[in-house]
Amino acid sequence: MRPQLYETRGDRPPPLLVGHDDRLRAWQHRLSDLRARGRAGADDVVLTASRGGGKSALLHWMAELARQQDVKVIRISGERLTESLAAACQALEEGKRGRRRWRLSGQDLSARLNLGVFTASAGVRTELREQELTRSPVQMAASLDALAAGRRRRDRGGLVVLVDDLHRATPEELRFLDATLSQLDRAHGQAPVTLVGAGDPSVWDRLRGDAERGVVDPEGVLRFDHLAPQLSPQDAYHAVAYPAHQLGVHWEPEAVRMVLQASEGHPAALQRYARGVWEQGHGLEPVTVEHAARGIAAVVDEHAVETSRRVAGLDDRQLDYLAAVCARGGTTTSADVRATLGSAGDPDAVRDALLGAGHLHRTRSGALTLANPADRRFVLELHARAVRERPPEVTAEPAGQRSVLGSALHSLRRITFPGAARRELDGSGTTTGDGTRRGARIRLPRRPGDRGVDR
């Protein structure tokens, strides 16, 4: 067995972060400015990306760089955001007081404190303090300022608040966060405090909230940085080959290219396919195209089943709409989808249902994007089969829909592998002289729990 090298869990970073060199260099400069200029050097930013876009991994490396510069890091989740931030601030305050208390000898401490009474009273004070912080952005900003000021007096690097899964916060919590940052700017300009959030593109809509209570100008306080959904071919190649090279294991170039093609360069999918291929070998033996063929076929089967389960609850119109977005590359506009599907059946209502269920996100520019970009090819295959199985009177499609979806499916069926990689992914299908795969099977279940059918 090989040591595990490629990371498929969102809460763990991959072995090598690629595609963000400029961001990380800029982050190091911002940390220096924060230390020297306080809020004037801060740049509160929200990283946005669809699922599997690498935002949590980037947040991890930003935290590591901050710690290297002696910056205190508070890392919390967007779920129950206000309570989590208040608890983190209170824990830091209690920690400072605790360190001062324990400078006393153990004998002096036991003589001066009734430990049971002290624990109970401290718990009450902590609870009351947290409630105070969650009710008032003014108090929260003052607490963050006090924590950062103590570090500044000791010539340390300040305070960074990292919030992952910011899209899980409620609109009310996001408004509280916006008000806290505004209060820091107004009343605590010297505080070396900055925030970095990460979430899916729906954060923008959640910040705006409703017309009466939303944040009027989200970009007045926060800068939004949308991560590209796909890595460049060079970065993706490096992310696959280099970690193994450090262990003395060589990837055949065509095996790497097979992984890049199967994953379409999506960061999480790239790690998943690379891991599936990596696990086919042993020890220090090279990673070959045979390993890639077996590993990719296994991951394709798993991914197809997962996608089928995700879309199992969609009705025909919703699946049509999702497939139209997929056919246009996974990011498009409502107008383009309407042009593809026609106006019958209230497509805007269908779109809103998909947005509400989390299948689609609306970006800051108003475009629609898939929540799971790596599902695109599987949604198109599922849609094609669903259309064939519908009653004849239901399968009538506008000409635009037939042309766009049909061309997308045609491109998926012509999967080209270079050179020696012209072989079968799962033991079926044929290969033409130009390396084009035809007839390869993808196992797609008819419904959740089925063993699947060959396509």
N, C-alpha and C positions, 0 to 999 in steps of 0.2 A: 504493500500500500504506500502511496505517496503521501507526504504531509499535505494538509489542506492549504491551498494557496489562493483560490479565488473566492471572494465573499459574496454570498447571495442574500444575506440578511440586511435589511435596511438600517438596523441599529448598529451595524459594524462597518467600518470603512474598508474599502478594497486595499490590497497591498500597495497599490500605486495610484495616486491621483493624477490624472492627465486632463489637459484641456483648460486648466485654470491658473496657469503660471502668472499671467498678468494680474488676475484678481488677487492672488496671494502676495505678489510683490506690492500691489497697492495697499493691501491690508497691513503689511508691515510698516509702510510709511504712515498710515493712519494711526497706528498704535503709538508711533513716536510723536505725532502731532497731538494726539489725545493727552499724552503725558505732559507735553509742554504747554498746550494752549487750552486744555479743558474742553468745554462744549464747543468752543470755536473750532477745535480740531476734530470734533466728532463727525461721523457720517452715518447716521442711522439708516440702515438699509434692510430691505426685504428681498431675499432670494426666492424667486418663483420658478417652478418647473413642474411638469406633470409627473405622475408616479414613475419612479425609477429613473428620474432625470439627474440624480447625483447631488441633490441639494443637501441631504443629511451628511454625505461624505465630505462635502466642501465645508460644512459647518464644523465637523470634527477637526479638520486640519487647521481651520481658523482658530479654534480653541487651543490647539497645541501650540501654534505660533504665539498666541497671546500669553500662554503660561511661560513660554521660553523668554518672554520679555518681562516677566514678573508682574503680569497683569492678572488680577483676580477674575475668575470666570464664574458666572452664575449661569448654569444651563438648565432650562426647564422646558416643559412641553406646553403647547398652546392650549391643551385641554385644561379647563379650570385655570386659565392664565393668571387672573388677578390673585387668586388664593395661592397659587404656586409661587408667584413672585413675592407676595407678602411673607410666606413661610420661609423662603430662601433668605430674604433680608433679615427676618427675625432670627434665623439660625446663625447668621453671621454676627449679628449683634450679641446674641447669647454666647457665641463662641469667644468673642473678644472679652466679655465679662468673665466667662469661665476661666480663660487663661490668666486673668488677673487674680481670680480667687485662688487658683491652685498654686500661686506663688507662695501662699502660706504653707507652713508645714502641715502634715497630716494631723499632728497632735493639736495644733492651734485650730485647725478647721473643725475637728470633732468637738473641741471645747467651746467654740463660739457659735456653732450652728446645730440646731436640731434638724437632722437631715430629712426626716419625714415631713416636717412642717415646711422646710425650705423647698422641697420638691413640689409639694402641692401648691404653695404660693407662686413658685416660679411658673408652673403650668398655667395657673390662672392669669398671671401677667402676660405670658406669651400669647394666650388665646385672645385676651383683650387687645394687645398690641396688634396682632394680625387683623382683627376686625377693624381696628382704627385705620390701618393701612389700606385695606380693601375698600373702604368707604370714601377715601379722599385722595385724589391725585396729588394734592398739595403735600399731604403727609408722606406719600410714597416717594415723591421727588426729594423731599427733605431727608428721608431715610437713605436713599441712594447717594445723595450728596455727602451725608455724614460718613457712610462706609468708605466712599472714595477718598474723602478728605483725610481720613486716618492713614490710608495707604500713601497718599501724596506727602504727608508730613514725614513719613519714613522713607521718602524718596523711592517709592515703588510706582508701578505703572498704571494704577487706576483700576477701573472696574468695567467689565464687559458683560452684558446680559445677552445670552444666546437663547433664542426661542425656536425650537423645532416644532413642526406641524402647526404652524401659526393658523392655518385654515380651520383647525379644530376650535379655535376661540370663538365665542359668541360675538355678534356685532357690538354688544354693550361692553364686553371686555376689551375689544379693539379700540373703542372710543376712549375707554379709561387709559389704555396704553398711550394713545395719541395725546391725551390731555396731560399725562405724566411727563412725556418728553417735552411738550410745550412749556410746562412749568419749569422743568430743568433749564430750558433756554432762557426763560424770563428771569428766574430768581436765583439760579445757581450756575451762572455762566462759567465759573472756574472749575466746576466739578468734572473730573476726568472720567466721565461715564458715557458709554455708547451702547447701542443695541444693534444686534444682527438677528433678523428673523428669517425663517425658511418655511415656505408653504406652497400649496398648489395655486394656480392662477385665480382661484375663486377668492383669495384674500382681498383683492381689489374691490369686488362687489360687497364683501362683508364689511369692509371699512366704510364704504359709502352708506351701507344700511338703507333705511328708508329715507324719503325725501326730507323729512322733518328733523330726524335725529342723527343722520349719518355725518361722517366727517366731511366737511364741505370740500376741502382740498387735501386729499391724502398725501399728495406729493409736497405739500407745504412743510411737512415734518420728516417724511420718510422718502427714501430713494428706492425705486423698484428696479431690480436687476433680474431680467428673465434669462435663465440658462437655456442654451440651445438643446433641443431634444436629442440630438445625435452628435457624437464625437466625429471629428475629422478622421479620414482613413488613417492618417499617420499617427494620430493620438491613439486611436483604437488598436492599431497594430502594436504600438508600444505597450499599451496596457495589458495585452495578452502575452507577448513574447518576453518582455523584460523581467517580470518577477520570476519566471521559470529559469531564465538565463542566470539570474543571481544564485540559483540553487545548482547550477551546472547542467540544466536540462534544456535541450534544444528543441524548438518547435520547427517542423518543416514549414517553409513559407506558405505553401498551398493549404496546409492545415489551418494556419492563422487566417488566411483569406476566407476559408469556408466558415469559420466562426464569425468573422466580420459580416459576411453576407447573410448568414442566418439571423444574426442579431440586429441587422440594419443599423448598427452603430449606437443603439440605445444603451446607455451606461449599465443599467441593472441587467438587461438582457445579455449584454456582452459578458458580464461576470458569470451569468448563469450558464450560457453555452460553453464558455471556457472551462468552467468547473466540470460540466458534464463530459467534455472531451478529456480533460486532465485525469479524471478518475478512471479512464479506460486503460491507462498505462501503469507501470510499476517502476519504482526506484528511479534510476537516472536514465532509463531508456528514452530515446527521442519520442516526441509527440508526432505521430504520423497521420497521413490522410485517412488511413484505416481507422485509427482512433477517433478522428474527427467525424467520420461517417457514422460510426456507432453512437458516439456521444450526442451528436446533433439529432439523430433520429429519436433517441430516447427523450431528449428535452422537448422536441417538437410534439411528441405524443402527450407529454405532461402539460405543455402550454395549451394545446388544443382543448384538452379536457377542462382546464381552468377557465379558459375563455368561454367555453360552452356554458359552464355554470354561471359565469358572470352575466351572460345575456339571456339566461333561460327564462327570466320573468318578463321579457320584452314582448309586446304585441307586434303584429306585422308592420304597422306604420312606424313604430319606434325602431325596429330592426332595419327597415328601409332607410330611415333617416341616418342611423349610425353608419350603415354601409356607405351611404353617399358621402359622409365625412371621410370615411376611410379611403374611398375611391379617389378623393382629391388630396391624398397624401397625409391625412390625419389632422390638418389644420386648414380651415376654410372660413367662409362667411355664410351667414344665414341666407343672403341673397343668392349665392352660388348653389346652395343646397336646394333652395326653392326653384331655381332654374332647372335643376336636375330632376326633381321629383314632381314639379307642378304645384299648383296652389290648392288642389283638392285636399280635403281632410284636415284643414287648419294646421299646416306644418309648424307654425310658430308655437302652438300648444304642445305639439310633439317635442319640439326642441326644448321647451321649458320643462317638460317632464323628464327628459334625459339630463338636463342640467340639475334638476332637483334630486335625481337619483344618483348623481355622481358619475354618470357615464361620460359626460362632456363637461368641459370648463369653458368659461368665457374669459378671454385675456383682456388686459388693460385696453388694448386697441379695439376691442369689440369682436375679435375673431373667435371662432369656435375651435377647440382643440380636444383631442381624445384624452380622457383621463389616464388611459393605459396605452401609450403609443405602440408598445411592442405587440399589442393584440391585433393590430390592423389587418395583417394577412389572414388571421384566423377568423375575424369577423366577416371578411369578404367571402371566405369559403363557406362559413355557416349560412350566410345570407343566400348565396347561390343555391345551396341545397334546400333551404327553406322555400325559396321561390319555386323550385321544381316540384316541391311536395304540396304546394297550395292548389286548391281547386282552380279549374281553368278560368272562371270568371274573376278570380282574385289576382291572377298573374299578369293582367294587362298592365304594361308600364309605359310611361311617356318615352318617346324616342330618345330624349336626352338622357334619361336614366339608363336605358339599355346601352347606349354608346359609352357612357362614362364608366358604369360598373363593369360592362363587358370588357372594355380595354384594360381595366385594372386587374380583373381576374386573368385575362390573357397574359399579362406581364408576370403574374405570380406563377403561372404554369410553365414559364420559360425561365427556369433558374439555371444560370450558367456557372460552372465551376472551372477554374483554369487547369490546364495540363493534366497531371496525373490524378487530379481530384475528380476527373470525369468518371465517377463510379456511383453506384446506387447508394442512396441514403439508408434504405431499410430493406434492401434485398428485392425490390420490385422496380418495374419501369425499365425504360431503355434510354440509351445515350446516343445522340446523333454525332456525326463527325465533327461538328463545331463545338462539341462540349455541352450542348443544350440538353438539359434533363427533361424528358417527357414521360408521363405516366407514373411518376413517383407518388407513393401513397402518403396521405396524412390521415391519421385515425381521428375521426371526429365523432363523438357520441351523439346519439339521437336525442338524448335527454340526460340530465345529471344522474350518474350512477350506472349508465349503460357501459358495456365493454367497448363499444365503438364499432364503426363500420369502415370498411376500406373505401377510399375515394380513388 
